[in-house]
Structure formats: C-alpha cells, structure tokens
C-alpha cells in the first residue's frame, strides 16, 4: 500500500495518474497547502522540503522497513521501477524517457509555475516578469509540439514522462497559451486526457478539494508565497 500525501496540484496529479494506470493500491492523505498543513511534523518527516506530493511505501521491493519519498519525479521513477511499468529497461529507451522527465522537472514545471505566479497571483504586475515566463512557456510548448509531430507520446510509448508533463499543460489557458497553435501537443493532450486512469486521477479533485481555484485570502497568500526560514520555523512550531 502506498500512503500518498497529496493536494490537487500538477505535481500531485502526476503520482495519482501513475497509481491509477498501474492499479497500485494507495490511500490519499490530503495536505491542504493553503492552510499550512505542509508544515505539520508528520508530513515534514516524509517531505522535509514541505512540498507535496510525498509518499510512504509500506511494501517496498525486497521487503524491509517502509520507504518514505518526496519529489514527484523521484517518486515516479521509484514506482516505475517497482512495478516494472512505464519506464523501459533497454538503455536507449530508458534514457529517452528520463531526459523528458528531467526536462519537465527542470523546465516545464518551474517555468509554468513562475508564469502562473507573476501573471495570476503577484499583486504587483511586473511586465518584464510576466512576459519572460509566458514566453518561456510558449517556447517549451513549441519543443513539445515538435517532439510529438511524429510520435504519439514523448518517448514513443506512453511513459512516466507523459504523466509528468500532462498536468502542467492542462492549464494552458491560464498559462496564456493558445493550444490550437500547437496541433501535435493538442492531440497528445486530448489523448492523455481520455485515458481512463487520467480521468480517475482527476476525479479526486471533487472529493479532496472541491472548491479548487485561486488564492482567496491574505492568509493563504502569506502561507504559500511568504515562506522564509523564520516563517517556516514559526509554522512548524505551531503545527
């Protein structure tokens, strides 16, 4: 059984997609990041970076003590290796999947996150920052669109690379992108969205976070965007 510490963010969806695809038993432990639940001691014991998702595998390969993990990319690789699915064994094919997974972790995710922040959440609208990140997301969409021109998925067959990238392309309108400008990416997005496991993974939103959308209060803003060493220490002390 996988104990999954989860919230309804793109990184959270990555792992639920994999677990649904493979039929791996798991139990969700919601971590409401808008309320500061990521600073609770039991969560920090699993995820010292106070970010979701994180997980504990109570039945690790080879037996032994439960394994705790954070970082969504590392979690996907671990689960793929454990189940033997969605990450090829042959070196060339494995390398293809891994490079696109790392591309998402180092590029698509962070750039989309910054674009969303400066365009939608920052109280001071800084034109340079908004243009910088929106344009970079646009460039990354071009990279994906070209890659998908002659194959259905990023590494040929559906893999953890697609699971990692998909949730970051879903909010393309919020990212200021016109998905119609990227026909191959659009087809990939629609194909991935239609997979039954994807549908089941996103169904968790209705039960875990039915009011999903936006930062609504100054308290949420302070929790999510005002983290410093001092504020984190205070939050941990109160949790």
Buried (B, 14 or more C-beta within 10 A) or exposed (E): EBBBBBBBBBBBBBBBBBBBBBEBEBEBBBBBBBEBBBBBEEBBEBBEEBBBBBBBBEEEEEEEEBBBBBBBBEBBBBBBEBBEBBBBEEEEBBEBBBEBBEBBBEBBBBBBBBBBBBBBEBEEEEEEBBBBBBEBBBEBBEBBBEBBEEEBBBBEBBBBBBBBBBBBBBBBEEBBBEBEEBEBBBEBBEBBEEBEBBEBBBEBBEEBBEEEEEBEEEEBBBBBEEBEEEBBEEBBEEB
